[in-house]
Every structure is written in C-alpha cells, then in structure tokens.
C-alpha cells in the first residue's frame, strides 16, 4: 500500500483525524446532496482547491491530483455531454473532482494509523449488532488509499504506451487490470502476513 501522508504543520495537518474525517464527510455529503447549478459547483470546486492551499501541500500536489482524474472526467463528461447536457456534464464532473480531491486531501494530511483508530472508535458500537468493525475500518482505509494508487498505475500504463508509440485506447485496460490485481494480491499477502486477513 502506498502511503499518501505528507508531513506538514498546517491547520489541516494539525486537526485531529476524527474532526477532519467528520468535516470532510460533511463536505462530501453537502457536495453530493446540494442541487448545484454551474456557478455553485464552480464555487465548491474552488473551495476544495482552497483547502489544498490551506493545507500547504503545494500547487504541484493539487495539480497532480487533478491530473490523475483526467480520464475519469473525460469519460464521464463526454458521456453526459452527449446523453444529457453540457450543464449536467459540468456539474457532475466538477462534483466528482471535488469529492475525490476531498478524499485525497484526507489521505495526504492524515496518517493512516490515526484514520484507522478513528474508524475503529466510530464504528465500535456496531459490534453489538454483529458488524466486523476491524474489517469495515480496514476496507474503508484501503479504499481511500487505493484510489490514488490505481490512478498512478493508469499514468504508468499510459506512459509505457506513449514510450512505445502505441495509441492507448482499449488496450490500456488489460495492463491496468493486471497491475491493479497484482497490487491487490500483494496487499492481501501483506495483510495475511500481519494476521489481518
């Protein structure tokens, strides 16, 4: 598993993992539930980018996170452009970018151990109804960290195709799936070796 955390002394870094998780979850819920128009979704996206600046992780990091989303945005935006409307394409693509950027900000400014501890405490009461809290917390933390990992695999596949002078197209899906599944096996083996799987 690739650790996304980057040391820092910003307000966002110093905020406790619990309050940060609650705040970012509330922002994500608001982003998803609020009926946006073109202007409000732009303001929301700028606000999320502002959180990256507040976290002082640098414009390069913000740009890298946005760049990783380009194919997702392109496919989603193009499909919605043709099948719905340009406005729907913009609102949906901006929402997705903002939501993934929030998840990235959480993993960049929060140690995974701290995040896991908060998830264990928050999900603790569900043990009474038979929920395996350890499995749920691990699944959530792995999901948050795997999004940027798979995006970096996609970048590597694209770069390899470009170096060979081959157009990416559908052929890029197979190597991406192979790398992703191989990585999932490695993570599973590491978890098993630690007695967590």
Secondary structure, DSSP 8 states (H G I E B T S, - for coil): ---------SHHHHS-HHHHHHHHHHHHHHHHHS---HHHHHHHHHHHHHHHHHTT--HHHHHHHHHHTHHHHHHHHHHHHHHT-HHHHHHHHHHHHHHHHHHHHHHHHS-HHHHHHHHHHHHGGGGGGT--HHHHHHHHHHHHHHHHHHHHHHHHHHHHHHHHT---TTHHHHHHHHHHHHHHHHHHHHHHHTT--
